[in-house]
Amino acid sequence: MIDTPLIRIDRHESGVVEVVLDRPEAMNAVSTQMATALTAAGASLAEDTSVRAVVLTSSHDKAFCVGADLKERNGFTDEQLRAQRPGNRLAYRAMLDLPVPTIAAVDGYAMGGGCELALACDLIVAGPRALFALPEVSVGVIPGGGGTQLMTRRIGWSRAADLIFTARRINAEEALRLGLADRFVDDAKGEALALASTIAKHSPVGVRNAKAAMRGGLDVGLDEGLDLEDARWHDTAFSPDRAEGVRAFAEKRTPEWPGLG
């Protein structure tokens, strides 16, 4: 399991894994080195069949992630910026491409790339200090970590346009109202870990296939989406998990999932 000074991996019970953004001296600004570490962590987790759910958190008490490391970029030539781009794209997909449910626990600044890291997760739990923004147009760029696509898919075109074109910040209450945040609680990390623990109790084969069906069907026609669902249904229905789930239900006991590992 990847564990670096910039990305810390904490294992919890029942296959819940916490990925901690751990560059507090820079409010978790995403440098080239941090992007590489995040990509490596994502690749390691994707291959680990014991993982049931992932929670993305921060070691900083006031910031989830403030986005790209603009101090680093300020010294880049155009050639260096172009060279950095492929690695950054991989980093922002690290959470997005995981086969298990992912939850961002945000209780502080989630600016630019930080907001995009949260958007890459399946669910976002916001705390009272959460502040979200995609301010890229205010510094002469556009969201490049998936923000133009993920924000639009999450909250709709016009609401995403409002946030991206104005570069304005929104608090947790407005994020919840817009649908950017899924829950607004006092303890974002605690709630996210509890939510992940609930998910982890269920069939790992079922949960992974449900996510795959939902993600795969998001941008296709209904008929194709239903076919994708049917394929994933077969993958699950004829797995050892289904047999154990039915047997445990009949015997009125907690399932002991064979799972994937």
Sequence and secondary structure as in RCSB ss.txt:
>XXXX:A:sequence
MIDTPLIRIDRHESGVVEVVLDRPEAMNAVSTQMATALTAAGASLAEDTSVRAVVLTSSHDKAFCVGADLKERNG
FTDEQLRAQRPGNRLAYRAMLDLPVPTIAAVDGYAMGGGCELALACDLIVAGPRALFALPEVSVGVIPGGGGTQL
MTRRIGWSRAADLIFTARRINAEEALRLGLADRFVDDAKGEALALASTIAKHSPVGVRNAKAAMRGGLDVGLDEG
LDLEDARWHDTAFSPDRAEGVRAFAEKRTPEWPGLG
>XXXX:A:secstr
    SSEEEEE GGGEEEEEE  GGGTT B HHHHHHHHHHHHHHHH TT  EEEEEESSSSEEE  B HHHHHT
  HHHHHHHHHHHHHHHTTTTT SS EEEEE SEEETHHHHHHHTSSEEEE TT EEE  GGGGT    SSHHHH
HHHHH HHHHHHHHHH   EEHHHHHHHTS SEE S HHHHHHHHHHHHHTS HHHHHHHHHHHHHTTTS HHHH
HHHHHHHHHHHHTSHHHHHHHHHHHHTS        
